[in-house]
Amino acid sequence: MFARGSWAILGVAKESLEAFQTCLEDRMTMVAASQLAASTVIRHFQTDTVGINPFRAPRLDDEHPVASGREEELAQFALLAPEEYEGHSLPAEIVEGEGYGVGVEAFQLRPDLPWFGLWAVVNELKDVGDVASMKEQRSYVLLERPYRFLQPIDKRTVDENTAGVKAAVRKQVPVLVDFHEGRVYIESSNKKVLQAIMGALGRLGAEILPVAWTFNRADWLAEILNRLYENTGYKAELNARAQDATRFSPKEIEKLEDRELESIVAKYFSMTQLPSDLWMGISGPAQIRLHDTTPPVPVKAPASATTLLHMTSEAKIVAGAITWQERVAGINKKGAEYAFRKELFCAAVNDRMNLTDAGAAMLRSFDLPAFRKDIQYEIRKSGQVPAIEQFWAGWLHEMSNAVRTMEGTFREILDIDGKEVGGIAPVRVAVVEEKAEMVSA
């Protein structure tokens, strides 16, 4: 979190806020949902699990472990259905323990807004041994030859008698729930992980809804990228840099005296100003299709992208990374005017912006570079470090602002009026329920 990553966006029914808050206040529910309980389940029943910790304490279960003699009892309770909690008694040692979060305050990011943060902890059994070497050893001892020289029947015998060494592996996933706007943000692009976390949120009363980037036209991705490119500024400078790149090595290319212009030609192959005064730059990794019937060519260097786009009259951009910028003017200590470009956020625009099987809209390669710089500036200025909840709330605020800006600029580029669908919208799709391989503790 707080760095470049991929975020899944889901919908959440605003009217399920009360049920969610009720679950957070219920001690038995939170015991069962905790990472403390999930960790006991995977150890005792070898079942993949997902548990939760409050946003302030990503390793709360490590700080307040349950007594080893109580682990199995806790694991059995965590595997019960929610309707069975009331009739099941647990010792006070477990119920009153400090190894799990309980109460709205433990998860709410701001007292005046229904914003919540938590760590979803994914626990999976992974093979941590080298099975191939185990098979090789068994082949040498039992059959006196390497595994690859065994007959099929002997290979099956070795395979059946070679057990791997498995261990529980955990992965922390930050989750932000915004009931004000009706959206959930999960930093993962793994369908299995997302479905498990959706199940965990559902058990806490949150009604999760599938959403997708939707613009009522099949070619909206390429249309956005190519309309931006068609209206790019600095064409002469971008073309000149591309020509230099074909004749000189990167170290030999002479940098422009204009630092602002150098920052553009060095990183982007398109930089377009919108009527809203925002700037949108396209950079690599990108994909360029030279002809309508040929597969796209992957490209990373901006100069290479510019060269490819001039190779044929049919050349089109089909994927790229977009950075949203503001052009800021100022006056330096000497009284001279200057301008610099403030990067607001960036995201990949490609055909993987929807994860249909999980019912999620995606923010891939998403980052808020200005977020960290602004906070570090305020810390130096005030000498005070914000509370943890301020970091989380600030990231949620800026990320939701970025999504709204993305929706607005995409609509602006595509000339979509207020009556048309454009942006992240609920979808009526049947999310395929696969055989459960991970349970929510």
C-alpha positions in Angstrom: 0.0 0.0 0.0 1.0 3.6 -0.5 3.0 2.6 -3.6 2.4 1.5 -7.2 0.1 -1.5 -7.3 -3.1 -3.1 -8.7 -6.4 -2.4 -7.0 -9.7 -4.2 -7.6 -12.8 -2.0 -7.3 -16.1 -3.5 -6.2 -19.5 -2.1 -5.3 -21.0 -2.2 -1.8 -24.6 -1.6 -1.1 -24.9 1.6 1.0 -27.9 0.3 2.9 -25.7 -2.6 4.3 -23.7 -0.2 6.4 -25.8 -0.8 9.5 -25.4 -4.6 9.2 -21.7 -4.2 8.8 -21.4 -2.0 11.9 -23.5 -4.4 13.9 -21.1 -7.3 12.9 -18.1 -5.2 13.9 -19.5 -4.7 17.3 -20.4 -8.4 17.8 -17.5 -10.0 19.7 -18.3 -13.6 18.6 -18.5 -12.6 15.0 -15.2 -10.8 15.1 -13.5 -13.7 16.9 -14.5 -16.0 14.1 -13.5 -13.5 11.4 -10.1 -12.7 12.9 -6.7 -13.6 11.5 -6.0 -15.1 14.9 -8.8 -17.7 14.2 -7.8 -18.1 10.6 -4.2 -19.0 11.5 -5.4 -21.8 13.8 -7.7 -23.2 11.1 -4.9 -23.6 8.6 -2.6 -25.1 11.2 -5.1 -27.7 12.5 -7.2 -28.4 9.5 -4.9 -27.7 6.6 -7.5 -25.5 4.9 -6.8 -22.3 3.1 -8.3 -19.3 5.0 -8.7 -15.6 5.0 -8.9 -13.6 8.3 -8.9 -9.9 9.1 -6.9 -7.6 11.3 -7.6 -3.9 12.0 -5.8 -1.4 9.8 -3.7 -0.1 12.7 -2.4 -3.6 13.5 -1.4 -5.8 10.5 0.1 -8.4 12.8 -2.3 -8.2 15.8 -2.5 -12.0 15.9 1.2 -12.3 16.4 1.1 -9.8 19.3 -1.6 -11.6 21.2 -1.6 -15.3 20.3 -4.0 -17.7 21.7 -2.7 -20.4 24.1 -1.6 -23.5 22.3 -4.1 -25.6 24.3 -7.0 -23.5 23.0 -6.0 -23.4 19.3 -8.1 -26.3 18.1 -11.1 -25.1 20.0 -10.8 -21.7 18.4 -10.3 -23.3 14.9 -13.5 -25.4 15.3 -15.5 -22.3 16.3 -14.2 -20.3 13.3 -15.5 -23.0 10.9 -19.0 -22.8 12.3 -21.8 -21.0 10.3 -22.6 -17.5 11.7 -26.1 -18.7 12.8 -24.4 -21.3 15.1 -22.2 -18.8 17.0 -24.9 -17.9 19.6 -25.4 -21.5 20.7 -21.7 -22.2 21.0 -19.8 -21.3 24.1 -16.2 -20.2 24.2 -13.9 -19.8 27.2 -13.5 -16.2 28.4 -9.7 -16.6 27.7 -10.6 -16.6 24.0 -13.6 -14.3 23.8 -12.0 -11.5 25.9 -8.6 -11.8 24.3 -6.9 -8.9 22.5 -5.8 -10.8 19.4 -8.6 -9.6 17.2 -10.3 -6.3 16.4 -13.7 -5.6 17.7 -15.9 -2.5 17.5 -16.5 0.1 14.8 -13.8 2.4 16.1 -11.1 -0.3 15.4 -11.9 -0.2 11.7 -13.4 3.3 11.0 -10.9 5.7 9.3 -12.8 8.9 10.1 -15.5 9.4 12.7 -17.5 11.7 10.4 -17.5 9.4 7.4 -18.5 5.7 6.8 -14.9 4.8 5.7 -13.4 1.6 6.9 -10.0 0.0 6.6 -8.7 -3.5 7.4 -6.1 -6.0 6.5 -7.4 -9.2 4.8 -4.8 -11.9 5.6 -4.8 -14.7 3.1 -3.4 -17.9 4.4 -2.5 -20.7 1.9 -0.7 -24.0 2.1 2.3 -23.9 -0.2 4.8 -26.6 -1.1 8.1 -25.2 0.4 10.1 -28.4 -0.4 11.9 -29.3 -3.6 9.7 -32.2 -4.7 11.9 -32.9 -7.8 14.9 -33.6 -5.6 12.9 -35.8 -3.3 11.8 -37.9 -6.2 15.4 -38.1 -7.5 16.6 -39.3 -4.0 13.9 -41.9 -3.9 14.8 -43.1 -7.4 18.4 -43.5 -6.5 17.7 -45.4 -3.3 14.9 -47.7 -4.4 15.6 -48.2 -8.1 19.3 -47.2 -8.5 18.7 -44.9 -11.5 17.7 -41.3 -12.1 14.0 -40.4 -12.1 14.0 -39.6 -15.9 15.2 -43.2 -16.6 12.3 -44.9 -14.8 9.5 -46.7 -16.5 6.1 -45.1 -16.3 4.9 -47.6 -13.7 7.9 -47.0 -11.5 7.5 -43.2 -11.9 3.9 -43.5 -10.6 5.2 -45.5 -7.6 7.7 -42.8 -6.8 5.2 -40.0 -7.3 2.7 -41.6 -5.0 5.2 -42.1 -2.2 6.8 -38.7 -2.4 5.0 -36.2 -0.2 6.0 -32.5 -0.4 6.7 -30.3 2.6 3.9 -27.8 3.0 3.7 -24.7 5.2 1.2 -22.0 5.7 2.1 -18.8 3.7 0.4 -15.6 4.5 -0.2 -12.5 2.4 -1.5 -9.2 3.7 -4.0 -7.4 1.5 -5.2 -3.9 2.4 -9.0 -3.4 2.0 -10.8 0.0 2.0 -14.6 0.1 2.3 -16.4 3.4 1.4 -20.1 3.2 2.2 -20.5 6.9 1.4 -19.7 6.3 -2.3 -20.6 2.6 -2.3 -17.2 1.2 -3.3 -14.7 -1.3 -2.0 -11.0 -1.1 -2.9 -8.8 -4.3 -2.6 -5.1 -4.3 -3.5 -5.1 -7.5 -5.4 -5.7 -8.8 -8.9 -5.9 -12.4 -8.0 -9.4 -13.7 -8.6 -9.3 -16.4 -6.0 -8.0 -14.0 -3.3 -10.7 -11.4 -4.3 -13.5 -13.9 -4.1 -12.3 -15.1 -0.6 -12.2 -11.5 0.6 -15.6 -10.7 -0.8 -16.9 -13.7 1.1 -15.2 -12.4 4.3 -16.8 -9.0 3.9 -20.2 -10.6 3.2 -20.0 -12.5 6.5 -19.5 -9.1 8.1 -22.7 -7.9 6.7 -21.4 -5.9 3.7 -23.4 -6.6 0.5 -20.8 -6.7 -2.3 -21.9 -5.8 -5.8 -20.1 -6.5 -9.1 -19.0 -3.5 -11.2 -17.1 -2.8 -14.4 -15.6 -0.1 -16.5 -18.5 0.5 -19.0 -18.8 3.1 -21.8 -21.4 1.5 -24.1 -18.9 1.0 -27.0 -16.6 -1.9 -27.6 -13.6 0.1 -28.7 -13.5 2.6 -25.9 -10.0 1.7 -24.7 -8.3 2.3 -28.0 -10.5 5.3 -28.8 -9.3 7.1 -25.6 -5.7 6.4 -26.3 -5.7 7.3 -29.9 -7.8 10.5 -29.5 -5.3 11.6 -26.9 -2.5 10.9 -29.3 -4.1 12.7 -32.2 -4.4 15.8 -30.1 -1.0 15.6 -28.4 1.1 18.7 -28.0 4.9 18.9 -28.5 4.8 16.9 -31.7 7.9 18.3 -33.1 9.9 17.8 -29.9 8.6 14.2 -29.5 9.5 13.4 -33.1 12.9 14.9 -32.7 13.7 12.8 -29.7 12.5 9.7 -31.5 14.9 10.5 -34.4 17.8 11.1 -31.9 17.1 7.7 -30.4 17.6 6.0 -33.7 21.1 7.6 -34.2 22.5 7.9 -30.7 22.7 5.8 -27.5 20.7 7.1 -24.5 23.8 8.5 -22.9 24.7 10.4 -26.1 21.4 12.2 -26.5 21.7 15.8 -25.6 19.2 16.9 -23.0 17.0 19.9 -23.7 17.7 23.1 -21.8 14.0 23.5 -21.0 13.7 21.1 -18.0 9.9 20.9 -18.3 10.1 19.9 -22.0 12.9 17.4 -21.3 10.7 15.7 -18.7 8.0 15.2 -21.3 10.1 13.9 -24.2 12.2 11.6 -22.0 9.2 9.8 -20.4 6.2 10.2 -22.8 5.3 9.7 -26.4 2.1 11.8 -26.1 1.1 14.7 -23.9 -2.3 16.2 -24.3 -4.0 19.1 -22.6 -7.8 18.7 -21.9 -10.3 21.6 -21.8 -10.3 21.1 -18.1 -6.6 22.1 -18.1 -5.5 18.7 -16.9 -2.7 17.1 -18.9 -2.6 13.4 -19.8 0.7 11.8 -20.8 1.0 8.3 -22.4 4.1 6.2 -21.7 5.2 2.6 -21.8 4.6 -0.2 -21.3 2.4 0.2 -24.3 1.2 -1.8 -27.3 1.1 -0.5 -30.9 -0.8 -2.2 -33.6 0.8 -1.5 -37.0 -2.0 -2.9 -39.1 -5.6 -3.7 -38.3 -5.0 -7.4 -38.9 -1.7 -7.8 -37.1 -1.0 -8.5 -33.4 0.1 -5.6 -31.3 3.8 -4.9 -30.7 4.8 -4.4 -27.1 7.0 -1.3 -26.5 8.5 0.3 -23.5 10.7 3.3 -24.6 8.6 6.4 -25.6 10.9 7.1 -28.5 10.3 3.5 -29.9 6.5 4.1 -29.6 6.8 7.3 -31.5 8.8 5.5 -34.3 6.3 2.7 -34.5 3.3 5.0 -34.7 4.9 6.7 -37.8 5.7 3.4 -39.6 2.2 2.9 -41.1 -0.9 4.9 -41.7 -2.9 2.3 -39.8 -0.8 2.3 -36.7 -2.8 2.6 -33.5 -2.2 2.5 -29.7 -4.1 -0.4 -28.1 -2.6 -0.2 -24.6 -0.5 2.3 -22.6 0.2 3.8 -19.2 -1.5 7.2 -18.6 -0.3 9.8 -16.1 -2.6 12.7 -15.1 -0.8 15.9 -14.5 -1.3 19.5 -13.4 0.9 22.2 -14.8 1.8 24.5 -11.9 3.4 28.0 -12.2 5.5 29.6 -9.6 8.2 32.1 -8.8 11.6 31.1 -7.6 13.7 32.9 -5.0 15.2 35.1 -7.6 11.8 36.3 -8.7 11.8 34.5 -12.0 8.7 32.6 -13.2 8.9 28.9 -13.7 6.5 26.0 -14.4 6.6 22.4 -13.4 4.3 19.4 -13.9 2.8 17.8 -10.8 2.0 14.1 -11.4 -1.4 13.5 -9.7 -1.8 9.7 -10.4 -1.1 7.1 -13.1 -2.8 3.9 -14.2 -2.5 1.3 -17.0 -5.1 1.5 -19.7 -5.5 -1.9 -21.4 -7.8 -4.7 -22.0 -7.4 -6.0 -18.5 -9.2 -3.1 -16.8 -12.2 -5.4 -16.0 -11.8 -8.7 -14.0 -15.1 -10.1 -15.1 -14.9 -13.4 -13.2 -14.6 -11.5 -9.9 -17.0 -8.7 -10.9 -14.3 -6.1 -10.4 -13.1 -3.0 -12.2 -9.3 -2.8 -12.0 -6.8 0.0 -11.4 -3.6 -1.7 -12.6 -0.1 -0.1 -12.1 -1.9 2.6 -10.1 0.1 5.1 -8.1 -0.4 8.4 -6.3 3.1 10.0 -6.4 1.9 13.3 -5.2 0.4 11.7 -2.1 3.7 10.8 -0.6 5.4 14.0 -1.6 2.6 16.1 -0.1 2.6 14.3 3.2 6.4 14.4 3.5 6.2 18.2 2.9 3.6 18.6 5.6 5.7 16.6 8.1 8.7 18.7 7.4 6.7 21.9 7.7 4.8 21.0 10.9 7.2 18.6 12.5 4.3 16.2 13.2 3.6 12.8 11.8 -0.1 12.1 11.0 -1.9 9.2 12.8 -2.1 5.9 11.0 -5.8 6.4 10.2 -4.9 9.7 8.5 -2.6 7.9 6.1 -5.3 5.3 5.3 -8.1 7.9 5.0 -5.9 10.2 2.9 -5.1 7.3 0.4 -8.8 6.4 0.2 -9.7 10.0 -0.4 -7.1 10.5 -3.1 -7.7 7.2 -4.8 -11.5 7.8 -5.0 -10.8 11.3 -6.4 -8.5 9.7 -9.0 -11.2 7.3 -10.1 -13.7 10.1 -10.4 -11.2 12.0 -12.5 -10.5 9.0 -14.7 -14.2 8.6 -15.3 -14.7 12.3 -16.0 -11.7 12.6 -18.4 -12.6 9.4 -20.2 -16.2 10.7 -20.7 -14.8 14.1 -21.9 -12.4 12.4 -24.4 -15.2 10.1 -25.7 -17.7 13.0 -25.9 -20.2 11.2 -23.7 -23.1 13.3 -22.4 -24.8 13.0 -19.1 -27.4 10.5 -20.4 -25.0 7.8 -21.5 -23.4 5.3 -19.3 -19.7 6.0 -18.8 -17.4 5.0 -16.0 -17.5 2.3 -13.3 -21.1 1.0 -13.2 -22.9 -2.0 -11.6 -23.2 -4.9 -13.9 -25.7 -7.8 -13.9 -23.4 -10.7 -14.4 -23.4 -14.1 -12.8 -20.1 -14.4 -11.0 -19.1 -18.0 -11.3 -18.8 -19.7 -8.0 -15.9 -22.1 -8.1 -15.4 -25.0 -5.8 -14.3 -23.4 -2.5 -10.5 -23.7 -2.0 -10.3 -21.0 0.6 -12.6 -20.4 3.5 -13.2 -17.3 5.5 -12.4 -17.9 9.2 
